Amino acid sequence: MSTVPVSAPAPSVRARTRTALIASSDRSFRQRLAETLTGLRWHVREAEGGADAWTQAQTTAPEAMIVDTWLPDLDLDEFMRDFRESFPHVDLIAAGGAQDAQGPRGPYRQELLYALRRCQDSDTAAWNAAPELTLPKNERPKTLDNVHAKPCNSWTSVAPQEQDEANGAVADSKLPFTCVSTIVRIATQSEKEACERIPELIGSAPCMLEVSRRIRLVAPKLTPVLIEGPTGSGKELVAEALHRLSSRSRKPFVAINCAAIPEALLEAELFGHTRGAFTGAVRGRVGRIEAAAGGTLFLDEIGELPLALQSKLLRFVECGELQRVGDNECLRVDVRVVAATHRPLAQLAQAGTFRSDLYYRLAVFLIRTPSLIEHKQDLPILIDHFMEKLGRQSPMKRVDQTAHVKLARHDWPGNVRELEHVLERAAILSGDEPTLTARDIDFGDSVN
């Protein structure tokens, strides 16, 4: 199979600030692509999804945007069509190698395609070039002497172009040499992990990939799901992912924390009430269950639900019927129930503090979120993720080695949520310094 290697484009003589926006839920993809573009003198902004990319495009006015072939929040085709209408002067390229034929062809298209190709090749392919067909060094373009570029993938090949250094224009002529290569694509472990992992769940430890696997298996079903895990381990993220990947994703996702609402008000909050049902009820109100009609109801800390309400919830879970407080009529509501708890419900059921029949109705499918100490190998990835998140509101800061060591020694009783708060606190304590050090890391009362 023949292919044409891609060389590094020569930088334009008229160097100026150019902004590229990368829209992808894959953080490692964004980082690799940003690194190459930065080396080509681009200023890079990153977005985790289509909505974020749209907002950043409005504030930064980028010359170009590279968008992943899958967006977690928007349909790619609709997004590209609407984006082109709103930002007609932005050079828009899909990460799979396909360009927007209706949009402008920017003067730096070659640089963008080169950066994209290097990013994709370094992640997904192994190459077995035929050495006897490689041209001598003195016949290669000058740009290849300093860049270890790999040949392009056959399934994303784009005709190479030459950069006119005098005026920055791009010509559609081919490079003055060709190379025949045998392409062998290897499904690496990182590829498998990227396919399995849910974007919301940061980390590639086996226990985290198992959570993603179970989410993908049960999300399309109507099966009730029980999520068990320690506080701060991301149970609500799992519930949101279940909703997003289900056929109910266009309907409401309604969450209620059963431990945060006083018992006297919880029944009316869940089931709703009629006018005059109790003192102060001057008007009727729809409950959280009814508000989630057609979608997903997330009952957080279900273990804190009073026994009296457990029987009423059991009836709803069994037959889909509810009765508002003060009403004699029953309503049928189509809702998928996802519950979560940091306490082992099976033990509570054995102790008699939680109805065993409700437990078995809710725990048809169990997903357990691990504590941070169980996937501590993901700590560097999580640190990068939260620092990038903080960098959207203020100048991006880096975490030096001393801070990494101190963070790695901590036991993280508050799990991922504690890590996020510790890094936010450290960013504040560091003041105007661009780097977080061990001195800035403050664990508060949980110092060990």
C-alpha positions, 0 to 999 in steps of 0.5 A: 500500500502506498502512502506519502509521508508528512513532513513538518511544515516550515514556519511562516516568515511572518510569525504572528500569534495564531490561536487554535481550539481543540475540542475533544473529551480525550485529555491525552489527545488534546495534550499531544496535539497541543504540544505539537501545535505549540512547537509550531508557534500556535496559541492553543485553547482546549475544550472538553466538549462542543458547548465548551468549544462554542463558548471559547470560540466566542471569546478567543476568535480562533483561526482554526479549530480541530474537533474530535469525531465524537463529542460527549454533549453534541452531535458532531454533524450538527455541531459542525454545521452550526459552527460553520454558520456562526464562525464562517472564517474559522478553519474547521477540521475533524480529527479523523482527517476530513476537512469541512469542504464548505468552509475556508481553507486557512493559510496554515492548513498544512501545519494543522494537518501535520500536527493532527497526523503526528498526534494520531500516528503516535497513538494508534499505529506502528509502521514498517517502512521499506528502507530500500525505498526511502530517499537519501538524506540529500534528496529529502525536503529540508524540514524532514532533517529536523523532525521525526515525522511518521507516514500518514495513516491510509484511512486518514490520508490527506494530500501533503502541501507545500508552504510558501514562506514568502506569503504564507499561502498554501499550494496544493502541489505534492511533495517532491518525493514518495515513499511506499510503506507497509502499514500495520495497525496495532490495537494498543492497550491505550486504544482499548482503554480509550474505547472503554473509558467513559469520558467523565471518569478520569483514570485508566486503572483496572477498577475505573475501567470496570466502572466504565464497562458496567456503565456501558452495559447497563445504560441502554437498559431500563434496569434500576441501578445501585451505585455504592462507593465512599464519599467523594468517589464520583457516584453522581458522575456515574449516574449522569453517565448512565443517563447520558448514554441511555435512550432517555438522555433528552429527558430530564435528569433529576437528582435529590440528596435524601440526606440533605432534606429534613424528614418532614419535607422529604415526602413532599419533595419526592412525591409532590403535594396538593394545595392545602396538604399541610400548613404553608402549602398555599399551592400544589407542587410537582415532586422530584419523581414526577419532574423526572418523567421520561428521564432519570431520577437519581436518589443520592444517599438512599440509605438515609431515607426514613423507613416510612418513606421507603415503603412508599418509594417501594410502591413506586419502584414496583409499579410506577405509581405515586400519590402526592401528599394530600391527594387521593388519586394515583399517578403513573410516571415513567422514570428510571431509578438510579440510587447511590449510597456510601453505606453498604445497603445489604448490611443495613437491610440485614440490620433492619434499618433499610427495607430488604425488599426495596434493597433488592428492587434497587440493587438489580445492577450494582456499580461500585465506585472505588476510593482514590487509594484504590486507583492511586496510579491515576493521581497524576492524570487527575491532578492534570485534569483539575489543574486544567479545570482551574486554568479556565478561570485563572492563569494555568499553573503547573504542579512541581515534583515536590508537590506531586510527592506530597500529594502521593503520600496522602491517604485521601479519605475524601477521595477525588473530591478532596483532591480537587479541593486541595488543588484549588486551595493550593492554587489560591495559597500560591498567589501569583506564582505560576507553579504549585510547590509542596509548601502550597499543599494544605490538607487541612484537618486530614494531614497525615 
